[in-house]
């Protein structure tokens, strides 16, 4: 029976793949959340976040793991990687406003006002 997640050890930190993917996702999320919000809404943020993840994967993560930069410029894996990064950027753009501390703070204040009024 196959496990739900890949548990094989991967470079650069020699940890299970699921932990490595989680770590790099958290790093990308932290960096993108620190950057100022670009004008244009969620679609622009998704494209910028996806492009950032793509470039980081091609030029930082893959070389650290001992793989060639940008899949050695082969078009098929580069296109698949671009689609995966765009999907990640869309997910981040949709989830980030929900997890934003300002959003949570505004909701808690609205909830408190609602209960004080009743």
C-alpha distance (Angstrom), angle and dihedral (degrees) to the residues before:
residue distance angle dihedral
X1 . . .
X2 3.80 . .
X3 3.82 120.5 .
X4 3.79 118.4 -117.3
X5 3.82 91.9 -118.5
X6 3.80 132.6 33.3
X7 3.77 106.3 -99.5
X8 3.80 97.4 179.8
X9 3.79 114.6 123.4
X10 3.81 114.2 -105.1
X11 3.82 133.6 -172.6
X12 3.04 146.0 -82.8
X13 3.82 95.0 43.8
X14 3.83 98.6 17.4
X15 3.79 94.1 -124.7
X16 3.83 129.2 131.6
X17 3.80 113.2 -73.3
X18 3.81 93.3 -115.3
X19 3.83 89.8 57.3
X20 3.81 92.0 46.2
X21 3.81 92.9 50.7
X22 3.80 90.6 47.2
X23 3.80 91.8 49.5
X24 3.81 94.6 49.9
X25 3.80 91.4 44.3
X26 3.80 89.7 53.7
X27 3.80 91.3 49.0
X28 3.81 91.5 50.5
X29 3.81 91.3 46.5
X30 3.80 93.2 50.0
X31 3.79 93.6 48.6
X32 3.80 93.6 46.4
X33 3.81 92.6 47.0
X34 3.82 91.2 53.0
X35 3.80 92.7 53.4
X36 3.82 116.9 89.0
X37 3.78 115.5 -95.5
X38 3.81 110.5 -101.9
X39 3.78 118.8 -132.4
X40 3.77 117.0 -106.1
X41 3.76 106.8 65.4
X42 3.77 135.1 -104.3
X43 3.81 97.2 -33.7
X44 3.80 93.2 58.6
X45 3.83 91.4 44.8
X46 3.82 89.8 50.1
X47 3.81 92.3 52.0
X48 3.80 92.9 46.6
X49 3.82 93.1 46.3
X50 3.80 91.6 46.7
X51 3.80 92.0 48.5
X52 3.80 90.8 48.4
X53 3.82 91.5 50.4
X54 3.79 90.9 46.8
X55 3.79 94.4 51.7
X56 3.80 92.4 44.5
X57 3.80 90.6 50.9
X58 3.79 94.7 47.4
X59 3.80 99.0 42.4
X60 3.83 105.8 26.2
X61 3.81 115.2 19.7
X62 3.82 99.0 40.0
X63 3.82 95.3 47.7
X64 3.83 90.6 47.1
X65 3.80 88.4 53.0
X66 3.81 90.5 51.5
X67 3.81 97.4 -105.8
X68 3.82 125.3 127.6
X69 3.79 118.4 -87.8
X70 3.83 112.8 -92.3
X71 3.82 93.7 -4.9
X72 3.83 88.7 -62.9
X73 3.82 86.5 -68.4
X74 3.83 94.7 -69.6
X75 3.84 106.8 156.2
X76 3.83 101.2 -141.3
X77 3.83 98.5 55.1
X78 3.80 89.6 39.6
X79 3.82 90.8 54.7
X80 3.82 92.5 47.1
X81 3.79 90.0 48.7
X82 3.81 90.3 49.7
X83 3.81 91.0 52.3
X84 3.81 91.8 48.8
X85 3.81 91.4 49.2
X86 3.80 91.5 48.7
X87 3.82 89.9 51.5
X88 3.81 89.1 50.3
X89 3.81 90.3 49.8
X90 3.81 91.6 50.7
X91 3.79 90.6 49.7
X92 3.79 91.7 48.7
X93 3.82 92.4 48.3
X94 3.81 90.4 51.7
X95 3.81 97.4 43.9
X96 3.82 101.7 37.3
X97 3.84 96.8 72.8
X98 3.80 89.5 52.5
X99 3.80 92.2 52.1
X100 3.79 96.4 41.6
X101 3.84 112.6 119.4
X102 3.81 91.4 -136.0
X103 3.78 90.5 55.4
X104 3.79 91.8 49.8
X105 3.80 91.7 46.0
X106 3.81 91.8 52.1
X107 3.79 91.1 49.5
X108 3.79 93.1 50.0
X109 3.82 91.1 50.4
X110 3.78 91.2 49.2
X111 3.81 89.8 48.4
X112 3.83 91.0 50.3
X113 3.82 92.0 49.5
X114 3.77 90.3 49.5
X115 3.79 92.3 53.8
X116 3.80 93.4 44.9
X117 3.79 90.6 53.7
X118 3.81 94.3 53.9
